[in-house]
Amino acid sequence: MIIDREFSSPGEEFSPPVPEFAPPGREHNRSDREFGQPAGMAVPPKKRRRVPGLVFAAAAAVTVTVALSIPAPAPAAAEFPQPENFTAEYRAYLDDIIEACGAEDDLTICQLATSPMAGEFWTECMEPYRQALRQENLPDEVYYDGSAMTPEPGGVPALNFFYRIFQGDPVTTPYQLSYHTMITYFQRGSQRREGTWGIGYSGGLSFGADTPFSNIYMGELSQSDDYYIFLGQGEYRQYNNMRNDTPEQFHLERSLTGMFSNTLEQDEQGWDTFEQYLENGTWTEYSLEGNAEIEVVDGSIVLNDHIELHPGSKPGLYSYATVWPSGLGFASKDGQPCTLDELLYHPDCLRVYL
C-alpha cells in the first residue's frame, strides 16, 4: 500500500495548447500538461506534503492519513495487533493481488484493484484497523506479508494497500464519486528501504468514466523513511488515462522504459515537491492510428519524425509540440513559449504519476 505519497493518477493534454485541468483539481484529473485528445481523470500529480507525514486533504468519504505523532516502538511481529475483521475472504483477496504482482500481470492487478472488493476491504477492515493503531500510537503504515499485517515485513513479498473515495462537487457533479486504489508490492519486503524489485500501482474510476484508469510501474524501486516511492530501472505503463476514443475496455496509451529520476525538494512554503521522470530510455505513445517510439536522453526528448514543433510568436521560441500519429501535444511547464531545450526537457508526458 502506498500512503499519502499518493499512488495517484493525472495530467494535462491539449489540441492547441489549452490546459486540461479544471475543477475538481489536479487530484481528480488524469493528464498534466498534455493535450490533443479528450482527457479523463488523472493520476494526482506531484505530491505536496509537509515533513514529517502530514495528511493529504481530500473531500473524501474515506480518507487516507499518516500518523501525525511519533509512533511508539512497534511490538514484535508476533505481537503486533491484527485487524479484527481480517476474514479469510479478505486474506484471499490480498493473496490474489500478491500473486498477480509476482506474475507481473498488470491487467489482473487493475481488475482486482478496481473491483468492489477493494472498497469493501478498506471500509470494513483496513480503515478501522488503522484507526485502532493510531489510537495506540503504533505505526499505521502496515504491510501484508502473506500471513499477517506487520510494520516491518521480513524477507518475503510484502503488500501495502490504500484506498480513497473522492466526492464530487455537490453543485456541479452531485452524487458522483471517484475511487482510487494504491498498491505497492516489494518482492523482498525487508529490502524496501535499500531497494528491491517491485510494483507501484495507482488506479480507479474517475467522475463519470465507464472504464477504470491505471498507472503501473514494474522494476527496481525503494521506499524512503517518509514513505515516498523512488523508481530505479523498469517500465511504467498508463492505461485509459488520457484518451477515451479507443473502443477496447482497457487499452495501453503510454509506456516509459528505462532509468527514472526522482527529485524531492521543498518550496518556499515548506511543502514537499516530489517529481519523477523518465531520464534515459524510450517513450512510446500508442493510438489507433499507430505508435510513436521516441528516445529520451538525460531527461530530454530526442527529436524524430514523430514530433512536429510549433514556433512561438518570437524567433527561437516554441509554443508546443505534437506527437504523430496520436496527435498528442506537449508544452513547457508553464505553458508559455520557450526555447527548444526547455520544451524538450522533462515535459509532463515523461512524468510518472503514482
Phi, psi and chi 1 to 4 in degrees:
 res  aa     phi    psi   chi1   chi2   chi3   chi4
   1 MET       -  148.1  -19.1 -161.7   84.2      -
   2 ILE  -115.8  142.5  -67.8 -179.6      -      -
   3 ILE   -90.0 -153.9   64.9  168.3      -      -
   4 ASP   -67.4   19.7  -90.9  -12.8      -      -
   5 ARG   -79.6   -9.8   63.5 -171.6  127.8   65.5
   6 GLU    70.4  104.1  -64.2 -164.5   50.7      -
   7 PHE   -77.5   82.9 -102.1   43.0      -      -
   8 SER  -124.3 -176.2  -54.1      -      -      -
   9 SER  -130.0  151.0   81.9      -      -      -
  10 PRO   145.2  169.0  -13.7   12.7      -      -
  11 GLY   176.2 -155.1      -      -      -      -
  12 GLU  -145.8  114.3 -130.6  176.8   64.6      -
  13 GLU  -120.9  152.5  -50.0 -124.0  -21.4      -
  14 PHE  -148.3  162.4   59.1   93.7      -      -
  15 SER  -100.6  -76.9 -141.0      -      -      -
  16 PRO   -80.4  158.7  -20.5   26.6      -      -
  17 PRO   -61.8  104.1   14.1  -20.9      -      -
  18 VAL  -133.2  121.2  176.4      -      -      -
  19 PRO   -55.7  138.2  -21.6   30.1      -      -
  20 GLU   -89.4  -16.3  172.0 -176.9  -40.0      -
  21 PHE   -70.0  134.1  -89.8   96.9      -      -
  22 ALA  -149.5  165.2      -      -      -      -
  23 PRO   -51.0  146.7  -22.9   30.4      -      -
  24 PRO   -86.8   20.9   29.6  -32.6      -      -
  25 GLY   110.4  177.1      -      -      -      -
  26 ARG   -58.8  -37.0  -68.2 -179.2   70.0   94.1
  27 GLU   -64.8  -19.5  -87.6 -163.6  -37.0      -
  28 HIS  -111.8   25.1  -58.9  -81.0      -      -
  29 ASN  -125.9  151.5 -156.6  -34.3      -      -
  30 ARG  -107.7    6.3  -75.9 -167.1 -157.2  156.9
  31 SER  -146.5  150.4   27.2      -      -      -
  32 ASP  -102.1  -93.2 -154.2   15.9      -      -
  33 ARG  -103.5   44.9  -72.6 -178.8 -173.4   88.8
  34 GLU  -117.5  155.3  -57.9  163.3   22.3      -
  35 PHE  -153.9  172.6   47.2   92.7      -      -
  36 GLY   124.6  -43.2      -      -      -      -
  37 GLN  -111.6  156.0  -59.2  -77.5   -9.4      -
  38 PRO   -59.6  134.6  -16.9   26.1      -      -
  39 ALA  -100.8  147.7      -      -      -      -
  40 GLY  -101.2 -150.1      -      -      -      -
  41 MET   -80.5  159.7 -173.6  172.2  146.7      -
  42 ALA  -119.5  164.0      -      -      -      -
  43 VAL   -81.4  126.4  177.8      -      -      -
  44 PRO   -49.4  140.6  -25.3   31.7      -      -
  45 PRO   -73.4 -133.1   26.1  -27.1      -      -
  46 LYS   -70.9  150.6   54.0 -173.7  171.3 -172.6
  47 LYS   -82.0  137.5  -51.5  164.6 -171.2  171.0
  48 ARG  -127.4  107.8  -65.1  172.7   58.5   82.2
  49 ARG  -148.1  140.5 -178.1 -177.7   76.6 -179.1
  50 ARG   -74.8  153.1  -68.7 -167.8 -175.4  -81.6
  51 VAL  -105.7  130.3  176.8      -      -      -
  52 PRO   -87.6  147.5   30.4  -32.0      -      -
  53 GLY    17.3   69.8      -      -      -      -
  54 LEU   -76.8  162.5  -78.6 -179.0      -      -
  55 VAL   -82.7  134.2  178.2      -      -      -
  56 PHE   -76.1  123.6  -83.4  102.8      -      -
  57 ALA   -82.9  141.2      -      -      -      -
  58 ALA  -154.3  144.0      -      -      -      -
  59 ALA   -72.7   87.8      -      -      -      -
  60 ALA  -126.9  143.8      -      -      -      -
  61 ALA   -74.7  -32.4      -      -      -      -
  62 VAL  -124.7  132.8  175.8      -      -      -
  63 THR  -126.2  146.3 -174.6      -      -      -
  64 VAL  -102.2  130.3  178.3      -      -      -
  65 THR  -131.7  164.5   60.3      -      -      -
  66 VAL  -116.4  142.5  177.5      -      -      -
  67 ALA   -55.0  131.1      -      -      -      -
  68 LEU   -91.0  -15.4  -61.1 -179.4      -      -
  69 SER  -106.6  161.6   57.3      -      -      -
  70 ILE   -72.1  118.4  -60.5  175.1      -      -
  71 PRO   -71.1  153.0   25.8  -33.4      -      -
  72 ALA   -70.6  158.4      -      -      -      -
  73 PRO   -54.2  136.3  -24.1   34.0      -      -
  74 ALA   -70.1  141.6      -      -      -      -
  75 PRO   -65.3  165.5  -16.6   29.1      -      -
  76 ALA   -56.3  151.7      -      -      -      -
  77 ALA   -52.3  -41.1      -      -      -      -
  78 ALA   -67.1  -23.0      -      -      -      -
  79 GLU  -100.0   -8.2  -57.0  172.4   -3.3      -
  80 PHE   -64.9  132.1 -166.2   77.3      -      -
  81 PRO   -57.9  144.5  -21.3   32.5      -      -
  82 GLN  -112.3  158.4  -63.3  -62.2  -59.5      -
  83 PRO   -61.1  142.7  -18.9   30.3      -      -
  84 GLU   -70.5  -29.7  -68.8 -174.6    0.8      -
  85 ASN  -113.8   42.1 -168.9   26.9      -      -
  86 PHE   -89.2   78.0 -160.6   16.4      -      -
  87 THR   -74.5  168.0   65.4      -      -      -
  88 ALA   -61.3  -33.8      -      -      -      -
  89 GLU   -65.9  -42.0 -175.3  179.9   20.3      -
  90 TYR   -68.9  -38.2  -65.9  150.0      -      -
  91 ARG   -61.7  -42.7  -70.8  175.6 -177.9  -89.0
  92 ALA   -63.8  -35.9      -      -      -      -
  93 TYR   -62.3  -47.5  173.9   63.9      -      -
  94 LEU   -67.0  -36.5  -66.4 -172.6      -      -
  95 ASP   -61.5  -38.2  -71.6  -20.2      -      -
  96 ASP   -64.3  -39.7  -73.3  -16.4      -      -
  97 ILE   -65.1  -43.9  -65.1  176.9      -      -
  98 ILE   -60.5  -42.2  -72.6  179.2      -      -
  99 GLU   -63.2  -42.6 -178.5  179.0   -4.1      -
 100 ALA   -65.8  -38.3      -      -      -      -
 101 CYS   -65.1  -43.4  -72.2      -      -      -
 102 GLY   -62.6  -30.9      -      -      -      -
 103 ALA   -88.3   -0.6      -      -      -      -
 104 GLU    54.8   41.4  -57.7 -175.8   39.0      -
 105 ASP   -97.1   86.2 -173.9  -11.9      -      -
 106 ASP   -66.9  -31.4   46.4  -10.7      -      -
 107 LEU   -66.7  -42.5  -62.5 -176.8      -      -
 108 THR   -67.1  -38.2  -62.2      -      -      -
 109 ILE   -58.5  -44.9  -66.3  168.8      -      -
 110 CYS   -64.3  -41.9 -179.9      -      -      -
 111 GLN   -61.4  -42.6  -69.6  170.6   -7.0      -
 112 LEU   -67.8  -42.0  -69.6  167.7      -      -
 113 ALA   -71.2  -24.4      -      -      -      -
 114 THR  -104.7    9.6   55.8      -      -      -
 115 SER   -80.0  160.8   69.5      -      -      -
 116 PRO   -56.4  -26.9  -26.4   35.8      -      -
 117 MET   -61.0  -30.9  179.2   62.9   76.6      -
 118 ALA   -59.7  -48.9      -      -      -      -
 119 GLY   -67.1  -40.7      -      -      -      -
 120 GLU   -63.9  -45.7  178.3 -174.7  -29.0      -
 121 PHE   -60.2  -40.8  169.9   64.7      -      -
 122 TRP   -68.1  -50.2 -176.8  -95.0      -      -
 123 THR   -72.3  -34.5   56.2      -      -      -
 124 GLU   -88.9  -22.3  -61.9  -62.7  -34.5      -
 125 CYS  -125.8  -58.8 -178.3      -      -      -
 126 MET   -73.4  -44.3  -77.8  -55.6  -63.8      -
 127 GLU   -65.3  -44.6 -178.4   57.6   19.7      -
 128 PRO   -61.0  -37.0  -23.8   34.5      -      -
 129 TYR   -63.3  -46.7  175.3   50.8      -      -
 130 ARG   -63.7  -38.3  -74.1  167.0   55.6   85.3
 131 GLN   -62.5  -40.3  -68.8  176.9    1.9      -
 132 ALA   -65.0  -40.0      -      -      -      -
 133 LEU   -64.1  -41.0  -68.2  175.6      -      -
 134 ARG   -64.1  -38.9  -73.7 -166.3  -70.6  -89.7
 135 GLN   -63.6  -29.6  -69.6  174.6   -2.1      -
 136 GLU   -92.0    6.5  -63.4 -176.6   34.6      -
 137 ASN    58.3   38.1 -158.9   27.6      -      -
 138 LEU  -107.0  159.3  -67.0  172.4      -      -
 139 PRO   -59.5  129.7  -20.0   31.8      -      -
 140 ASP  -106.3    6.1   68.4  -14.5      -      -
 141 GLU   -90.9   90.2  176.0   68.6   10.0      -
 142 VAL  -111.3  162.1  -66.2      -      -      -
 143 TYR  -127.8  146.6  -60.4   81.7      -      -
 144 TYR  -101.4  121.8  176.1   63.8      -      -
 145 ASP  -103.9   18.5   65.2    1.9      -      -
 146 GLY    97.3  -12.9      -      -      -      -
 147 SER  -136.7  -32.1   60.3      -      -      -
 148 ALA  -154.7  165.3      -      -      -      -
 149 MET   -84.5  135.4  -64.0  -69.6 -178.7      -
 150 THR  -150.7  146.9  171.8      -      -      -
 151 PRO   -80.1  -18.8   29.5  -34.6      -      -
 152 GLU  -136.4   86.5  -65.9  -65.7  -25.8      -
 153 PRO   -67.1  152.8   26.1  -35.0      -      -
 154 GLY   -81.8 -159.0      -      -      -      -
 155 GLY   -81.0   48.4      -      -      -      -
 156 VAL  -131.1  163.3  -64.2      -      -      -
 157 PRO   -55.2  136.6  -28.1   36.5      -      -
 158 ALA  -132.5  143.5      -      -      -      -
 159 LEU  -125.0  133.9 -178.1   72.5      -      -
 160 ASN  -116.4  128.4 -174.4 -100.8      -      -
 161 PHE  -126.1  129.4 -176.3  101.8      -      -
 162 PHE  -131.9  153.5  -92.1   68.9      -      -
 163 TYR  -147.3  139.0 -176.6   84.7      -      -
 164 ARG  -135.1  151.7  -72.1 -171.7  142.6  177.6
 165 ILE  -125.5  124.1  -62.0  178.2      -      -
 166 PHE  -105.0  135.1  -59.9  100.6      -      -
 167 GLN   -99.7  138.0 -170.2  166.4    9.8      -
 168 GLY   -70.8  163.1      -      -      -      -
 169 ASP   -60.0  126.3 -174.7  -62.5      -      -
 170 PRO   -62.6  -19.1   21.6  -32.7      -      -
 171 VAL   -89.9  -50.8  176.3      -      -      -
 172 THR   -86.3  -32.9   59.9      -      -      -
 173 THR  -136.1   64.7   54.0      -      -      -
 174 PRO   -61.0  135.9   22.8  -33.3      -      -
 175 TYR    67.6    5.8  -48.2  115.6      -      -
 176 GLN   -89.9  136.3  -71.4 -169.9  -14.8      -
 177 LEU  -123.5  155.1  -63.0  177.1      -      -
 178 SER  -128.6  129.1  169.2      -      -      -
 179 TYR  -113.0  153.6   65.0   80.5      -      -
 180 HIS  -143.4  121.0 -162.7  133.5      -      -
 181 THR  -107.0  136.7  -58.5      -      -      -
 182 MET  -126.3  131.5  -62.0  167.9  -78.9      -
 183 ILE  -134.1  135.4  -67.9  170.0      -      -
 184 THR  -124.5  130.7  -49.9      -      -      -
 185 TYR  -123.4  127.8  166.6   85.4      -      -
 186 PHE  -114.9  123.0  -64.1   94.9      -      -
 187 GLN   -59.8  -38.7 -171.7  178.4   53.6      -
 188 ARG  -121.9   99.6  -65.2  177.7   60.2 -163.3
 189 GLY   -54.1  -38.5      -      -      -      -
 190 SER   -67.5  -15.2   61.4      -      -      -
 191 GLN  -100.6   12.0  -61.0  -61.5  -52.1      -
 192 ARG   -65.2  -27.8   68.1 -170.4 -171.6  -78.0
 193 ARG   -76.2  -41.6  -64.8  -74.5 -172.8  -96.2
 194 GLU   -79.0  -26.8  -67.5   78.0    9.9      -
 195 GLY   119.8  132.9      -      -      -      -
 196 THR  -159.2  167.9  179.8      -      -      -
 197 TRP   -70.5  144.3 -176.6   92.3      -      -
 198 GLY  -173.4 -164.7      -      -      -      -
 199 ILE  -137.3  135.1  -74.2  176.6      -      -
 200 GLY  -116.0  123.3      -      -      -      -
 201 TYR  -129.4  139.5  167.6   88.9      -      -
 202 SER  -141.0  140.3   66.9      -      -      -
 203 GLY  -175.4  172.7      -      -      -      -
 204 GLY   165.2 -156.7      -      -      -      -
 205 LEU  -123.7  126.4 -168.2   66.7      -      -
 206 SER   -90.4  172.4   61.7      -      -      -
 207 PHE   -54.1  119.6  -62.1  102.0      -      -
 208 GLY    73.4    1.2      -      -      -      -
 209 ALA   -80.7  149.9      -      -      -      -
 210 ASP   -94.1  -25.3  -65.2  -35.2      -      -
 211 THR  -124.1  147.0   57.0      -      -      -
 212 PRO   -74.4  150.7   26.3  -33.5      -      -
 213 PHE   -96.3  164.3   65.1   87.3      -      -
 214 SER  -156.3  134.2  173.7      -      -      -
 215 ASN  -123.5  127.4  -58.8  -52.1      -      -
 216 ILE  -142.3  132.9 -172.1  163.2      -      -
 217 TYR  -115.8  135.4  168.8   83.1      -      -
 218 MET  -129.2  121.6  -63.4 -175.7  178.5      -
 219 GLY   158.7 -153.0      -      -      -      -
 220 GLU   -79.1  133.3  -61.8  171.4   -0.1      -
 221 LEU  -152.1  164.4   53.0   74.7      -      -
 222 SER  -145.1  167.7   60.1      -      -      -
 223 GLN  -126.7  129.2 -174.7  179.4   51.6      -
 224 SER   -79.4  170.8   71.4      -      -      -
 225 ASP   -64.7  -21.3  -70.3  -24.4      -      -
 226 ASP   -92.0   10.0  -64.8  -42.8      -      -
 227 TYR    75.5    9.6  -55.3  114.2      -      -
 228 TYR   -72.0  143.8  -71.7  103.3      -      -
 229 ILE   -98.9  121.5  -65.8  -63.4      -      -
 230 PHE  -104.4  127.1  -68.1   90.4      -      -
 231 LEU   -91.7  146.6  -50.6 -175.3      -      -
 232 GLY  -111.1 -108.1      -      -      -      -
 233 GLN  -111.1  130.3 -178.4  169.5   -1.1      -
 234 GLY   175.0 -155.6      -      -      -      -
 235 GLU  -132.8  133.5 -178.8  174.7    4.0      -
 236 TYR  -114.7  130.6  171.2   77.5      -      -
 237 ARG  -129.0  141.0  -64.6 -168.2  -75.4  -89.7
 238 GLN  -115.5  130.6  -70.3 -174.8  -30.5      -
 239 TYR  -118.9  133.6  -66.7   85.9      -      -
 240 ASN    57.7   27.3  -65.3   31.6      -      -
 241 ASN   -85.9  -37.9  -90.4  -99.5      -      -
 242 MET  -120.0  -43.1  -62.6  166.0  -67.9      -
 243 ARG  -110.5  130.2  -65.5 -177.8  -69.0  -82.0
 244 ASN  -109.2   18.0  -59.9  -41.8      -      -
 245 ASP  -100.1    6.4   56.8   -8.0      -      -
 246 THR   -92.5  127.4  -53.3      -      -      -
 247 PRO   -67.7  -27.7   24.0  -33.7      -      -
 248 GLU   -62.6  149.5  -65.2   92.2  -21.3      -
 249 GLN   -68.1  -34.4 -177.1  178.0    6.2      -
 250 PHE  -136.5  114.4 -159.8   67.5      -      -
 251 HIS  -136.3  142.5   57.2  -80.3      -      -
 252 LEU   -77.5  131.5  177.9   63.7      -      -
 253 GLU  -113.0  -29.4  -65.7  176.0  -23.4      -
 254 ARG  -156.5  145.7  172.6  179.1  -59.4  162.8
 255 SER  -136.5  141.3   66.9      -      -      -
 256 LEU  -123.1  119.5  -55.4  174.0      -      -
 257 THR  -126.3  129.9  -55.0      -      -      -
 258 GLY   141.2 -143.4      -      -      -      -
 259 MET   -97.2  139.3  -64.1  -66.6  -60.8      -
 260 PHE  -114.2  147.6  -66.3   82.7      -      -
 261 SER  -101.3  152.6   62.3      -      -      -
 262 ASN  -134.0  122.9  -57.2  -93.4      -      -
 263 THR  -125.1  119.0  -57.0      -      -      -
 264 LEU  -120.1  113.1  175.8   58.6      -      -
 265 GLU  -135.0  176.0  -61.7  175.5  -17.2      -
 266 GLN  -121.1  138.8  -75.5 -168.3  -14.2      -
 267 ASP   -86.5 -174.8   61.0   17.4      -      -
 268 GLU   -66.3  -21.0   56.0  -84.1    8.7      -
 269 GLN   -87.6   -1.5  -76.8   79.4   38.7      -
 270 GLY    86.7   10.1      -      -      -      -
 271 TRP   -87.4  145.0  -70.5   86.0      -      -
 272 ASP   -71.7  140.2  -76.6   -1.1      -      -
 273 THR  -123.5  117.7   58.9      -      -      -
 274 PHE  -119.8  118.8 -174.0   49.9      -      -
 275 GLU  -130.2  143.4  -65.3 -176.1  -23.4      -
 276 GLN  -134.0  132.8  -63.0  174.7  -67.4      -
 277 TYR  -135.2  155.3  -66.8   90.2      -      -
 278 LEU   -68.8  123.9  175.8   65.2      -      -
 279 GLU  -100.1  -43.0 -159.2   68.7   13.8      -
 280 ASN  -143.8  123.2  -72.6  -77.7      -      -
 281 GLY   157.0 -143.8      -      -      -      -
 282 THR  -129.3  130.1  -57.9      -      -      -
 283 TRP  -104.6  125.8  160.5   33.0      -      -
 284 THR  -121.5  126.8  -54.9      -      -      -
 285 GLU  -108.1  128.8 -160.0   71.4   20.8      -
 286 TYR  -109.8  143.0  -56.9   90.7      -      -
 287 SER  -157.1  169.1   69.4      -      -      -
 288 LEU   -62.9  -31.6  -71.3  174.6      -      -
 289 GLU   -77.3  -17.0  -65.4   76.1   17.3      -
 290 GLY   144.2  174.2      -      -      -      -
 291 ASN  -108.6  150.4  -56.1  -26.5      -      -
 292 ALA  -121.5  122.0      -      -      -      -
 293 GLU  -109.6  125.3 -173.7  172.9  -68.2      -
 294 ILE  -132.0  135.7  -61.5  164.3      -      -
 295 GLU   -84.1  145.0 -175.1 -179.2    4.4      -
 296 VAL  -125.3  125.2  177.8      -      -      -
 297 VAL  -127.8  125.0  176.2      -      -      -
 298 ASP    50.0   42.0  -64.9  -25.0      -      -
 299 GLY    82.0   -1.3      -      -      -      -
 300 SER  -113.4  143.0  -68.4      -      -      -
 301 ILE   -74.4  134.2  -68.8  170.8      -      -
 302 VAL   -92.4  121.1  177.8      -      -      -
 303 LEU   -63.0  140.2  -66.7  175.1      -      -
 304 ASN  -148.8 -170.8   63.2   16.8      -      -
 305 ASP   -67.4  -13.4  -67.6  -19.4      -      -
 306 HIS   -79.2  -14.4  -70.3  -67.7      -      -
 307 ILE  -109.7  125.0  -59.4  174.9      -      -
 308 GLU  -109.1  125.3  177.3 -174.0    1.6      -
 309 LEU   -91.7  143.1  -60.3  174.5      -      -
 310 HIS  -118.2  108.2  -60.0  -90.6      -      -
 311 PRO   -61.9  150.6  -21.4   33.4      -      -
 312 GLY   -86.4 -169.5      -      -      -      -
 313 SER   -75.4  -17.0   56.7      -      -      -
 314 LYS  -116.2  146.5  -64.2 -178.4  179.8  179.9
 315 PRO   -57.4  138.8  -23.6   33.9      -      -
 316 GLY    85.2   -4.3      -      -      -      -
 317 LEU  -112.4  154.0  -62.7 -177.0      -      -
 318 TYR  -129.1  141.3  -65.5   85.5      -      -
 319 SER   -83.2  -45.9  -65.1      -      -      -
 320 TYR  -169.6  179.1   63.8   98.5      -      -
 321 ALA  -133.8  150.4      -      -      -      -
 322 THR  -118.0  137.9  -56.3      -      -      -
 323 VAL  -103.4  122.4  179.2      -      -      -
 324 TRP  -108.4  146.9  -59.9  106.6      -      -
 325 PRO   -91.1    2.6   31.8  -35.3      -      -
 326 SER   -72.6  -29.1   68.5      -      -      -
 327 GLY    84.6    7.5      -      -      -      -
 328 LEU   -62.8  140.7  169.3   79.7      -      -
 329 GLY  -118.1  151.0      -      -      -      -
 330 PHE  -141.9  147.5   63.4   89.6      -      -
 331 ALA  -129.3 -175.0      -      -      -      -
 332 SER   -70.2  170.0   61.7      -      -      -
 333 LYS   -60.9  -36.3  -67.7 -178.0 -178.7  -59.6
 334 ASP   -98.1    2.9   58.8    7.6      -      -
 335 GLY    77.0    3.8      -      -      -      -
 336 GLN   -95.6  156.5  -60.0  -61.1  -46.2      -
 337 PRO   -53.3  140.9  -27.5   36.6      -      -
 338 CYS  -148.3  175.6   59.1      -      -      -
 339 THR   -73.3  165.9   65.3      -      -      -
 340 LEU   -63.0  -41.2 -177.8   59.7      -      -
 341 ASP   -61.0  -41.4  -72.9  -14.8      -      -
 342 GLU   -68.0  -36.0  -68.6  171.2  -28.6      -
 343 LEU   -65.5  -38.7  177.7   66.2      -      -
 344 LEU   -89.6  -12.6  -60.2  178.6      -      -
 345 TYR   -91.2  120.9 -177.8   71.1      -      -
 346 HIS    48.9   48.5  -78.4  179.4      -      -
 347 PRO   -68.6  164.4   28.4  -35.3      -      -
 348 ASP   -67.8  -19.2  -81.6   -7.6      -      -
 349 CYS   -67.9  -14.5   48.1      -      -      -
 350 LEU  -100.0    2.9  -58.3 -175.0      -      -
 351 ARG   -85.6  147.8 -178.4 -176.9  -69.8 -176.3
 352 VAL  -105.3  130.6  173.9      -      -      -
 353 TYR  -114.5  114.4  -64.2  101.2      -      -
 354 LEU  -128.9      -  -74.8  178.3      -      -
